[in-house]
């Protein structure tokens, strides 16, 4: 069976946090673009819809061929409602692969590469 892949591009800070396992969830706004990407039916009510299922998430930090890349296990999708604001919460599982990424640590405003 063909893997179901969710492709997402991230800013470097969020890519690094996920790679270092400091971030185990990714957020997306409850807007028409993301509703179409995550839900099988175009509805406004979360209870009336079906969530698309994925096997893995492919994260990229940039659009170049050699940009940092990470494969992460898909653990599911939840809806977060706070003060009338809705967001999708993408639950991240194991990191399956990382390419073209160097672990960095910001110490006193200077970057160190390990």
N, C-alpha and C positions, 0 to 999 in steps of 0.2 A: 504494500500500500504506500502511496506517495505521501511524504511528510507534508503537514500543513504548517507553513512558515509565516510568521508575522515579522515584517521588515520595519524597523524603526531606526531613525537617526537621532543621535543624542549630542548635546553639548559635552565638551571634554570633562567638565566637573562631574556631571552625572554618570558618564561612561566610567570614569575613574572610581567613583563611589561604588558602583555596581561591581566592577572588577575586584575591588578590595573587600567586597561583601559588607560594606557599611550601609548599603542601600539595598533593600530586598523587595521593594515595590516601586513601580513606575506609574506616574499619573498622567492622565489625558483628560482634557475638558469634555464635558457632556455637550458636544456641539454636533451639528449635522455631519461633518466630515468623519468624526470618530464614531458616531452612532452607526453610520454606514459601514465602517470598517470592522466594528465589533459585534454588531447585532444582525441577525438574519432578517428581521422585519423592521421596517421604518416606523417606529412608534415612539411616542413621548413617555409612555408609562412603562417603567422598568419591569413590572410584574407581568405585562402582556407580551413580552418578547422572548426570543431565544438567542442565547449567546453563541457566537461562532466559536468553535474549538480549534486550538492550534496545538502542535506538538512542540515547537521550538520558537524562540524569538531570535532574530538576527539583528544585533545592534551594531551600528556603525557610527564612528565619530568623524564625519566628513563624507565627501562624495568621491574622492580619488580612489583609484583601484587599490592603492597601498594604505588606505586609511585604517586606523585601528578597528578591529572587528571582533565580535564576541558572539558565541552561540550559547543561549541560556534556555534551560528547560521552562516550558510554560506550565504554571501551576493553577491558573484560573484567572477569572475576572470578577471584580466586585464593584458595586456602586457605593460611593461615599456621598452622603448628603450632610452639609454643614451650613447652617444659617441660610437655608434656601438655595444653596449652591450645590450642584451635582458634579461629581468627577468620577471617571473610570479609574479603578485601581487594578493595575496588572500585577499579579502575584508571580514573583520570580523564583525559580527553583535552582538547581545546580548549574554551575558554569561548566559547560561542556567543552568549550574551546575558546582560546584567545589568540589573536594574531596581530602582529604589527603594533604592539602596545608595550610601553615601558612604564614600570611602576615608579611614580614620582611622589615626593613628599615635600611639601612647602614648609621650609624651616626659616623663620625670621625673614620672610619675603624672598628667599632664595630657593630655587628648585634643586633638589638632589635626585639623581637617578640611581636606583639600586641595581 
